[in-house]
């Protein structure tokens, strides 16, 4: 469903690896009133900001529930597990779903427990509408949204003769993607080092600025005929690949490079802040600029879902509600930079005043609020978006790895996705 992101402006104006044991009780008595002590499982990926200390708060307030938090290595891994087990057995009591494959999950809304009426109306309109099925059931709890800035290594910028003050860096990047590519090409030519971490992160950033990517709202597929997709692919393989350290993200080498100084910039939705600080804790050079090529863009944001056939549905709903409450979203933002989707959290003085010591004391609350206000479109992501986009990322990777040239890889992508 395509919706305008302009509602964010009005609202604002008015994922660490742990295996944790914690507990909580169901709303209105629920399972815990009849069953006594129970165990709930929570499944996420990346860094949702659900630290052991945060979940310990739930345990302290609800001493009859044990929570085991399992985190998948990537969103792809979480997706594979989710659709393999949904409606069967083996899913967690609370399962995180990433926005890129959420519409796919919506096709199985009857297998998910609806959100209680008392919890409705807490999120941004578009966030809630996207999780409401044809029967009017809200079937997921909104976690974060992903307004993007640009994270940069101020020490590497200084060594290359680039500005380091975040206001000056924002001015440097105030322009379109060609401006970004030009700065990157100059940096790489001067230093011999890659400018950005990942070519496919650039592809993601460009696609997230389109109204339509691979499918229309009526269900028709336009993946191979959409000129905007072909233009994004060409720009990435011709201009982003030469200045990128890696094709994709989340590999062991990519994580190691976060602290090694191999690359100087990353495209940064709020949730990426926690990924960087959590995997490069001793680096002092990272900062974030209030800028993004082409204006604004949203990357990511997720939901929590409760499988309807879980053993402790009511208790799981209570936990999901607490994890996505305004107060908890603000704590998750402080922990990992996951930018809130709750209206009350967005309007809070706490968010407006939030800073991040790791990112040189950057006013991350204000910067990401500005970045949210800069978003003007929400890319429609149909049920097959994930498959189409993953295949296009693979096409970029083949070019990056030198396995295929630009046209051959595009042609092979066309052939592959025509069979979807």
N, C-alpha and C positions, 0 to 999 in steps of 0.2 A: 504494500500500500504506500503510495507516494504522498508524503505530507510535508508541509513547509516547516522549516526549522526556525521561522521568525518568532514563533511562540516562546523560544528560549529567552529572547531579549526582554519580553514583558515579564516573564517569570523571575528573571534575575533582578530586574529593576524593582518590582513590588517587594599480582596474584603471587609469597614466600612458602617454601616447602615445609610442611609440618605434618606430623601424625599426632593429633591432639585428642585427648579425652576430656570432654566437657559435657554439661547437661542443661536441659530446659523443659518446661512442661507445656502442655497443649492449652490453647485458648479455651476457657470455659470448662476446664477439667479434662476434657478430651481423653486421649489414650492413657495418660499418666494417672488419672483418677481411678482407673479400674485395673491397670496393669502393674502399677508400682514402678520400680526402676526399669528403664528401657535404654537401648542404645540407638542413636540416630547417626546416619552417615551423611556427610556433606561432601559433594564432589565438585571441584572447581578446576581451573587451569590458569596458567600465567600467575598473576598476583592480584587478587581481589581486595587485598588489604585486610583479610581475615587472619590476623596474627594470633598466636597462642594467647597473648594477653587479652585480646578482644574477646575471643571465645571463652576465656576464663571468666569474664564478666557474666556471661550467660550461665556458666556452670555455678558460679557463686549464687546467682539469683534463683536458679532452678536445680536443686541438688538431686533430683530424681532421674536425670537424663544424662547419658554419656554420649558425647559427639565424637566421632572419628572423622577427621578431615583428610580426604584423599585428593591429591592434586595431580592431574594429568600433565605430561611434559608440554603438550601443545594443544591448541584448540582443535587441530585435526584429530589428534588421538581421542579427545573427549567426544568429538562428533561421531567417530567410528563406534565407540563404545555405546553411545547414547542410542543410536538407531539400530544397533544390533540387539539391544536388550529392551527397548521401550515396549511396554505391553506384555513383556515376558517376565523374567526374573533377573536379578543381578544389578539393577540400578541402585544408586544411593537414594536415601529418603528425600534429599534435596539435591537436585542436579542443576548445575550452571549450563546455560546455553548462550553461545556467542551470536551476535547480531547477524553475522554473515550466513548462518544456517538456521536462524530462528524461524524464518518463514517456512522452511522445510518442516520444522517441528510443529508449526501451527496446523499442518495437514492432519496431525494426530491429536488435536486438542481434546478429543473425547477420552484420551488415555491419560490426561493430566487433571489434577484436582483444581477446581476453580478457586480464585482468590476470594476471600470473604468480602461481602459488600462493605463492611466497615473499613476495609483497607483501600477501597476504590477512591479515586480522586486525589491521591497523594502525589502522583507523578506528573511530569509534563504531559500535556494532552497527547502529543504525538507518540510518546513512549508508551502510554497506556493504550492508546488506540491500536497501536501495532500489535499488542498482545491480546486483543479482544477478538474472539472468533465470531462466526456468522450467527451463532445463537445468542450473542451478547455476553458470553462468559469471558471474564478476564482470567487468563490461564497462566500468567507468569508475573513474578515480582521484579520490577525494574531495579537493576543495580546502578551501573554508571552509564555515562555517555562519554564520547571520545573527542572533544574539541582538540585541535592540534596546534601546537606551536613548533618551534625548531629548537632542539637541544644542540648545544655546541660545546666543544672543548676550548675554553678561553685560552689555555696555555698553548694549544696548537695554533689557534688563530693568531696569537701574539707572535709566535715563531714565524708565521707566514706573512706577517705584516698586515693582518686584517684587524679591524676594530674588535675590542673585547667587551666594552661596556654594552650591556644588554639593549639599551635604548639605541645605541649606534648600530648594533647588529640587526635590530629590527628594521632600521632604515635601510641597511644594506640589502636585506631580503624583501623589502617592500616592492613587489613587482610580480611578474608572471613566472611560469616555470622556466622560460628561456633565460630569464635573469638568474634564476637559481642554478641552472646548468652552466651558465657562463662563469659564475663565481666558482663553481666546483671545478670546471675545466682549468681555470687559472690556478687554483690551489694545487691541483694534481700536477700540472706542468711545473710549478715552482718547487714543490716539495717531493715529488715522486711518490706521494702517498695517496691512497683513496680519500675522497672527500666525504662520502656518505657510506653508511654501513651496508645498505642493501638496495639493489636495483628493484626488487619486487616491492619494497616498501614505497618506492616512488610510484610504481604502478598502482598500488593500493591508494595512495594519496590522490592520484589523478582520477581514478575511477570513482572515488568517493565524492568528487565534485560534479558528477554527471547526474542529470535527472533520470536518465534511463541507461542501463548498462547492457544486460543480456536478455532481459525479458520485459515485455510491456505489462501494464496492469491488467490487461484483458487475457493474459496468459500466452500471447503470441511470442515466439522466440525471435530475437533480432540480433543475437550474439555475433554472427558472422557477417551481418550486413550493416551493423551500426558503425558509421564512419568515425564516431568519437572513440570507440574502442580500438579501431585500427590505428587511429592517430596516436592514442595513448601508448599502444604497443610500440609503434615506430619511434616515438620520442624516448621511451625507456631503453630500447635496445641500441639506439644510435647515440643517445646523450647521457643516459644514466649509467648504463653498463660500464663505459670507460672510466667513470669516476667512483665506482662502487667497490667496496672491499669484498662483498659476497653477493650472491644472487638472492638468497633468502635469509631469513632470520632463524634463531633458535637452535642452531647447530652448536656443538661443543666449541668449535673454533670461533664462532660468532660471539659466544658468551665470553670466551677468553679475551677477545679483542676489545671488549668494553673497557678493560682496564689497561690495555697495552699501549694505547695511543695509536692504533693502526688507522682509525678513521676519525674525522673531526666533527661530523654532524650526524644527527638522527632526526627523522620526523617524529614528533612527540605528542601523541594524545596523552591525556593526564595519566592513564594507567601505566604508560611507559616510564614515568618517573621512578616508580617503585622497582621496575625491572632493572633500570640502570643502577640506582643506588644499592639495590640488593645484591647485585652481581659485580659491582666495582666499589666496594665500601671505602677503600683507601684512596680513591682518586679525588683530588681537590679541584680539578679544572672544569667540571661540568657546570653549565648554566643553561638558561632557557630564554629565548627571545619571543616577544609578543608579535609574531609574524608567521605567515604561511604563504607559499607560492599560490598565486591566483586568488588570494583573499581568505577563504576559510574552508574547513573541511572536517568532517566527523569520521574518525576511524575507531570502530569498535563500540564497546558498550555491550552489556550483557543482561541476562535475566536469570532468575532462579525459578526452577519449576519443581513441582511436587508430583511424581508419578502417582496416579490414582490407585494403583494396586500395591502401593507400599505397605509395609507392616504397621506403620505408625503415622498415618496421613495427617491427623489433626495436630500432633506434636510437630511434625515436619512443617506444616503450614505456619505454626506459631514461630518456629525458628526462622523460616524464610521471611516472615513479616518483620521480625526483629532485626535481621541482618540488613533489611532494606529500608528501615525507618530513617527519618531525617537525622536523628542523633547518631545512629550507627553509620550512616553514609558519610557524615562529617568525620567520624573517627577513621573510617576506611580511607578517606581522602588524605588525612594526615599521615596514615601509615604507608600508602602506596600511590597517592595521586589520582585515585579513581574518582573522577569528577561526578558529583551527585546528579541524580535525575529527579530527586524529590523537590517539589516546589518550595517547601519550607526551608530545606537545606540551601537551595540556591539563593534564597532571599536573606540568608542569615548574615549577621555582622561577622560571625566567626569565619565563614568562608571568604568574605571580602577582605579580611585581615590576615588570611593564612599566608605564611611564608614557608620556605623549605631551606633549611640550613645546608643540606647537601648541595643544592644548586645555588651556592653562593648567596644564600639568604633571599633568593628570588621571591617576589610576591606572587606566588603561584596561583592563589585564589583569584586575584585580580586579573592576572594574565590569562588564565583559562576561561574566566568569565568573558573577557574581551574576545577570546577565540570562539567561544560559543556564540556570542553575538554576531560574529562574522560569518557564521554558517547561514547560507541562503537556500540550500536545497538538501533534501534527504534522498539519496539514491534509492530508487526502487530495487529491492532485492527479492526476487521471486524464489519459488521453491527450488529451482536449479541453480541459483546464483553461485553457491559454493562450488559445485562441480565445474561450472563454466570458468569461474575465476581461478580455481586451483589449476585447471588445465592450461590457462593462459600464463599463469606463473611458471608452470613447467616449461612452456614454450620460451619464455624469457631465460630460464635457467639453461636450456639447451644452447642458446646463443652465447650466454655468459661463459659456459664451459667449453665453447668452441666445437660442439658436436654438430651443430647445424648453422647455416647462415640465416639471416633475418627472414628472407622470403620463404625458405624451405620450412622453417619452424612455424611460421604463420600458416602456411598451407597445411601442415600436419595437424595444427590445432583446429583448423576449419574442418578437416576430415574427421577428427576425433569427436568434436562436439556436435557435429551433424548427426551423430548416432545416439546422442543423449535423448 
